[in-house]
């Protein structure tokens, strides 16, 4: 893909969105992210053999560091990660504020113990010469 063309990233790469993957490490290795890039969260819908997952946004660094879900905004429920996954476009509305993504299941347990969290601070995409 050329400069200026938004990219799609599957969160976690081939491991997708699941308990025990270090998503902070994944995001640091995958960066940079730019405005209008798409993050794709893929996870299995709830069943007898899988734990349910979801995707929430947290409002600030403190809630992110503490996995405090009191002010979390659910952006993808337990079934939206199936099939092609849930797509989230990094929009400019956030300005310079990072996006704080977490799994909101089990009252923060997946975020704290399963390290299902990462932050993204999208950049302005460079313009082609």
C-alpha positions as CSV (number, residue, x, y, z in Angstrom):
1,X,0.0,0.0,0.0
2,X,1.2,3.5,-0.8
3,X,1.6,6.5,1.4
4,X,-1.7,8.1,2.2
5,X,-3.7,4.9,1.9
6,X,-5.4,3.7,5.1
7,X,-4.4,0.3,6.3
8,X,-6.3,-2.5,8.1
9,X,-4.7,-4.2,11.1
10,X,-6.0,-7.4,12.7
11,X,-5.6,-6.8,16.5
12,X,-3.1,-9.3,17.8
13,X,-2.2,-10.5,14.3
14,X,-2.8,-14.2,13.9
15,X,-3.6,-14.6,17.6
16,X,-6.6,-12.3,17.3
17,X,-8.3,-10.9,20.4
18,X,-7.9,-13.4,23.2
19,X,-6.9,-13.8,26.8
20,X,-3.2,-13.8,27.6
21,X,-1.8,-12.1,24.5
22,X,0.3,-9.0,25.2
23,X,-1.5,-6.4,23.1
24,X,0.6,-3.5,24.3
25,X,3.6,-5.4,22.9
26,X,1.7,-6.1,19.7
27,X,0.7,-2.4,19.3
28,X,4.2,-1.2,19.8
29,X,5.6,-3.6,17.2
30,X,2.8,-2.7,14.7
31,X,3.0,1.1,15.1
32,X,2.7,3.6,13.8
33,X,-1.0,3.8,13.3
34,X,-2.6,6.7,11.4
35,X,-5.9,8.4,11.3
36,X,-8.4,6.4,9.1
37,X,-6.6,3.1,9.6
38,X,-8.9,0.3,10.7
39,X,-8.4,-2.0,13.6
40,X,-10.1,-5.4,13.2
41,X,-11.0,-7.3,16.4
42,X,-11.6,-11.0,15.8
43,X,-12.8,-13.2,18.6
44,X,-15.0,-16.3,18.9
45,X,-18.6,-15.7,20.0
46,X,-19.4,-17.2,23.4
47,X,-19.8,-21.0,23.5
48,X,-19.2,-23.9,25.9
49,X,-15.5,-24.0,24.9
50,X,-14.6,-20.3,24.7
51,X,-14.7,-17.4,27.1
52,X,-16.7,-14.4,25.9
53,X,-14.8,-11.2,24.9
54,X,-15.9,-7.7,24.0
55,X,-14.2,-4.4,23.2
56,X,-14.5,-1.2,25.2
57,X,-12.9,2.2,25.1
58,X,-11.7,3.8,28.3
59,X,-11.7,7.6,28.7
60,X,-8.2,8.2,30.1
61,X,-4.8,6.8,31.1
62,X,-5.7,6.3,34.8
63,X,-8.7,4.1,34.0
64,X,-6.6,2.2,31.4
65,X,-3.7,1.5,33.8
66,X,-6.1,0.3,36.5
67,X,-8.5,-1.5,34.2
68,X,-11.3,0.6,35.7
69,X,-14.4,0.0,33.7
70,X,-16.7,2.4,35.5
71,X,-16.7,4.9,32.5
72,X,-16.0,2.3,29.8
73,X,-17.8,2.6,26.5
74,X,-18.7,-0.7,24.9
75,X,-18.0,-0.6,21.2
76,X,-18.3,-4.3,20.3
77,X,-20.3,-6.9,22.2
78,X,-19.6,-10.6,22.7
79,X,-20.8,-11.6,19.3
80,X,-19.5,-8.8,17.1
81,X,-15.9,-10.3,16.8
82,X,-17.1,-13.4,14.9
83,X,-16.7,-13.9,11.2
84,X,-14.7,-11.1,9.6
85,X,-14.5,-9.4,13.0
86,X,-15.5,-6.0,14.4
87,X,-13.9,-3.0,12.6
88,X,-13.0,0.2,14.3
89,X,-11.7,3.2,12.3
90,X,-9.3,5.5,14.0
91,X,-11.0,8.9,13.5
92,X,-9.6,12.4,14.0
93,X,-12.3,13.3,16.6
94,X,-9.9,12.2,19.3
95,X,-7.4,14.8,18.2
96,X,-4.2,14.1,20.2
97,X,-5.9,11.9,22.8
98,X,-5.0,8.2,22.6
99,X,-7.6,5.5,22.2
100,X,-7.6,3.1,25.1
101,X,-8.9,-0.3,24.1
102,X,-9.7,-3.1,26.6
103,X,-11.7,-6.3,26.9
104,X,-14.5,-5.4,29.3
105,X,-15.4,-8.9,30.4
106,X,-15.4,-10.3,33.9
107,X,-15.4,-6.8,35.5
108,X,-11.8,-6.0,34.4
109,X,-10.3,-9.5,34.9
110,X,-9.6,-9.9,31.2
111,X,-7.9,-6.5,31.1
112,X,-5.9,-7.0,34.3
113,X,-4.9,-10.6,34.3
114,X,-5.4,-11.5,30.7
115,X,-3.6,-8.2,29.6
116,X,-6.3,-7.6,27.0
117,X,-5.6,-3.9,26.6
118,X,-3.6,-1.5,24.5
119,X,-3.5,2.2,23.6
120,X,-3.2,3.7,20.2
121,X,-2.2,7.3,19.5
122,X,-2.9,7.7,15.8
123,X,-0.8,10.2,13.7
124,X,-1.6,12.3,10.7
125,X,-0.8,10.3,7.6
126,X,2.2,11.7,5.7
127,X,1.2,13.1,2.3
128,X,2.9,11.7,-0.9
129,X,5.4,14.1,-2.5
